[in-house]
Amino acid sequence: MESTRQQKISRLIQKDLGEIFRLLARDNFPGFLITVTKVNITPDLSLAKVYLSLFGAGSKEDIFSRINAHKKEIRHQLALRVGKQMRVIPELAFFIDDSLDYIENIDNLLKS
């Protein structure tokens, strides 16, 4: 069960990372839309698990590996945005959120 503080920090990180990915996608990930679907943060606020939905033409694994390669830059941009509100900026761990693919698969199975 997440505390109120964890929930507030999760929402703050989700909002700011969404904006960061929107700006980064223009230069580093052309043709892709990256959406932050969920952020879970540990009770000590040291690790944030960030779930991403990737939309676009091309390999999701390639884009995901490029996102992980830019992890330091993304964390730095996050620190510039939330540095006044948080004492320590959490480490970021990215995961692909495949729930939309799962829902689409179930929908296709129900139609057939």
ZIPEPE-V494052 format. One record per residue. N is the residue number from 1. SS is DSSP state (h for helix, s for strand, l for the rest). PSI is psi in whole degrees, 0 to 359 (NA if undefined). BURIAL is b if it has 24 or more other C-alpha atoms within 12 Angstrom, else e. Layout:
{{N	SS	PSI	BURIAL} {N	SS	PSI	BURIAL}}
This chain:
{{1	l	123	e} {2	l	141	e} {3	l	169	e} {4	h	322	e} {5	h	316	e} {6	h	319	b} {7	h	318	e} {8	h	317	e} {9	h	320	b} {10	h	314	b} {11	h	320	e} {12	h	313	b} {13	h	319	b} {14	h	315	b} {15	h	313	e} {16	h	322	b} {17	h	325	b} {18	h	318	b} {19	h	320	e} {20	h	315	b} {21	h	327	b} {22	h	318	e} {23	h	320	e} {24	h	327	b} {25	h	330	b} {26	h	319	e} {27	h	315	e} {28	l	334	e} {29	l	64	b} {30	l	140	e} {31	l	3	e} {32	s	145	b} {33	s	122	b} {34	s	122	b} {35	s	133	b} {36	s	108	b} {37	s	327	b} {38	s	148	b} {39	s	125	b} {40	s	134	b} {41	s	143	b} {42	l	159	e} {43	l	331	e} {44	l	5	e} {45	l	28	b} {46	l	342	e} {47	s	131	e} {48	s	122	b} {49	s	116	b} {50	s	123	b} {51	s	127	b} {52	s	139	b} {53	s	130	b} {54	s	124	b} {55	s	136	b} {56	s	175	e} {57	l	132	e} {58	l	184	e} {59	l	126	e} {60	h	325	b} {61	h	322	e} {62	h	313	e} {63	h	319	b} {64	h	320	b} {65	h	325	e} {66	h	325	e} {67	h	316	b} {68	h	329	e} {69	h	331	e} {70	l	16	e} {71	h	319	b} {72	h	318	e} {73	h	320	e} {74	h	317	b} {75	h	322	b} {76	h	317	e} {77	h	321	e} {78	h	319	b} {79	h	322	b} {80	h	330	e} {81	h	320	e} {82	h	10	b} {83	l	329	e} {84	l	344	e} {85	l	342	e} {86	l	142	e} {87	l	316	e} {88	l	131	e} {89	l	126	b} {90	l	153	b} {91	s	148	b} {92	s	131	b} {93	s	118	b} {94	s	141	b} {95	s	148	b} {96	s	127	b} {97	l	107	b} {98	l	23	e} {99	h	327	e} {100	h	322	e} {101	h	321	e} {102	h	316	e} {103	h	318	e} {104	h	320	e} {105	h	316	e} {106	h	319	e} {107	h	317	e} {108	h	323	e} {109	h	322	e} {110	h	327	e} {111	h	329	e} {112	l	NA	e}}
